[in-house]
Amino acid sequence: MSKSASVPSGPRDAPETAARWTRRKDARPGEILDAALELFVARGFAATKVEDIARAAGVTAGTIYRYYANKEDMLKAVIQESYERTYLEGDQLFAQFRGTGPELLAEVIRAWWRLVGSTRLSGLPKLMIAEAANFPELAQFHREAVIERGEGYIARAIEYGIARGEFRPLPVDIAVKVVCAPVVMAMIWRHAPLPCNAGDLDIERYLDEVIHTLIQGLAVRPAGSNPER
């Protein structure tokens, strides 16, 4: 081979190697949080060690500490970053919606299931219920960042229907709990062990029935009808 045909491989490969390393470095926080959420839900927050998360994420514990001070920071980051898309779509839905109250409530419930209930985030209610007494600060963080904001969307949908005369006047704060309960319960079922889960529940049919029942219960009743029926 002539001298002119010889091409040193080191300098030419260096930019490509650096690019791969940068992509890997950029992906690490997400990989760490994915591993953390999966282990927190499966084992519990207290029982999960940073070393366990590092092993599942394919990094060292030292790498984790470059991004997060402790497990509490990791769980808070999971909550904050994972729900950004949910809240963005929720805000867009209300800004653009022009339909009826029942349609809006149904859309909010289905969007919540699509973005949260059908994903690994559905394990958070189970996790928070199990760990709230031992980690009250994290439970309060979850309440403010997830529960209150989620309930806020439900409240807005109910108030929208009341304002249009499609839902009967009722205590919105209580109605919100009634609407949320069956959806949250379905999320818990997904991660509950046998025989406490719902087995082979058809979630689409379940949500259809939940939405139908809720809308019927919220609907304005004809004058003189018996509210107990």
N, C-alpha and C positions, 0 to 999 in steps of 0.2 A: 504494500500500500504506500502511495506517495505521501510525502509530508503534508502536501496541501489537502489531501483527503482525510487526514486525521483530525477528528473534532473532539476536543476534551469534553467529557460528559458532565463534570462537576458544575461549572458556572451555568451551563445551559439548563441543567435540571434544578438548580437552586430556586428560581422563581416559582416553578411548579410545586416544589416541595414546600416552600414557604406558604403558597396559597392554600395547599391542603391543610397545613398546620393551622393557618388562620381560620379556615372554615371549621375545623375541628374545635378550635378554641372557642369560636363564637357559638358553637352548638352545645358546649358543655353545660352552661347554666340550665338550659331546657332539659337536657338529658338527666341532670342531677335532680331537678324538680319532678320529672316524670317518675324516676325511681323512688324518690322520697314519698310521693303521694301513694304509689302502689304499695309500698311497705307499710306506711302509716295505716292505711285502710286494712291491710291483711293482718298485720301483727299488733297494731295499736301504736300510739305515739310514744308512750313511755318505754315500750319494749323494743323499739327500733333504735339501733345505735348508728352513729355517723358512719362507722366502719361498714355497717350493713349497706347503707345507701351508696357509699363509695364503691363497694364491690358490685352492686347491682348496676351502677352507672358506668362501670369500667374505668374508674379513676381512683386516685389515692385520696385518703382522708385529708391530706394536706391541700390537695386541689380544691376540695369542697370548701375549706376554710378561706381560700382566696376570694370566694364569692359570698359566703354566708358565715356569720359569726357562730351560729348554733342551729339546732333543729327548729327552734321557735322561728328564727328568721326564714328558714326554708319553708315552713308551713305558711307563714304570712305571705311569702313570695308566691307560693302556689295559688293562694286565694286571690291575691291582687292581680297577677298576670293572667290567670286562667279565666277570670270573669270579665276581663276587659272587652272581649268580643261580645259577650252576652249583653253587657250594658250598652255597648255601642249599637247593637241591633235593636235593643229595647227602645232606646231613644229615637232611633230612626223609624221604628214602627209607629210610635205615637205621633211623631211629626208628620208622617205621611198618611195616616189612616183616615178614611172617610166613610167607613161602613157603620153598621149598627153596633149597639152595646154587646149583644150576644156574640156577634162575629169577632169583636175586639177581644173579649174575654177568652173565647176559644183560641184565638191566635196567640195570645199571651201564654196560655197553658201549653200549647203545642210547641211554641218557640222555646219555652223553658225546658221542656223535655228534650227537644232536639239538641240544644246547646249544652245542657247540664245533665239531665236525667239519663240520657242514653250514652253518656261518656263516663270516664273514670271519676269525674267530679261528683258523680252520684254517690260515691262513698263518703263524702264529707259529712252528711248528716249523721250517719252511723258513728263516724269517728268522733264528732263533737259531742254526741250524746254520751259516748263511752268515756271521754276524757275531760268533760267540762268541769267536774268536781276537782280534779287534780291540776288542771291548767285553766283556771278561770279567766286569766288575761287573754289566752288564745280564744276561749269561747266567746268572750266579749268582742274581740276583734272580728271573729266570724259573724257574730250577730250584726255588728255595724256594717261590715263590708258586704255581707251576702244576704242575711235574712231581712234586714230592714229595707235594703234596696229592692230585693225581690218582692217583698210585700208591698212596697210602694207602687210597683207596676200594677199589681193586682188591684190595689185601692183605686188607682187612676182609671182602670177599666170599669170597675163597679160604679164609680162616680160619674163616668161618662154615660153609662147606661141609665143611671138615675136621672141625670140632667136631660136626657132625651125622652124620659117617660117610659122607658122600656123595662127598667128594673124598679121594683117597689122601693120606697124609702125605708132604709133599715140601718142599723149601726154598722158602719163600714168596717170599723176595726174588728168586730166579731166576724163579719162576713169574710174578711180576708183570711182569717184563721180557718174557716170552714172550707174555703176554696183551696188553700195550700195543703191542708192535711192529707187528702188522698194522694196528691202528687208526691209529697215528701215520703209518705208511707211506701209508695211504689219504689222510690229510690232506695229506701232502707231494705226492702225485700230483695233487691238485686244483690246485696252483699251480706245478707243474713244466712247463716247455715241452716241446713235442714234440721228439724221440720218447721223452722220459723219463717222460711221464705215462702213465696207464692208459687213455687214450682214452675210449671210451664205456662204461666199466665201470658195470655195474648195482650201485650201492652197497648196495641192500637185499639183493640176492642174495649179494653179497660178505660182508656182515655176518652173514647167516644161516649161511653156510658157515664163517666164522671162529668164530662162537659154537659151532656144532655140533662143529667139530674140537677146539676148546679144551676143551669140556665132556667130550668123549670121552677126551681125553688126561688130564684131571684125575680122571676117575671111578675109583672103587675097582675093582680088578681081581679077578676070581674067583681063589680059591686055586689055585695050580698053573698059572696062565696064563703065557704067554710075554710079558714086558713089551716085547719088541721088535716084537711084532705089532700 
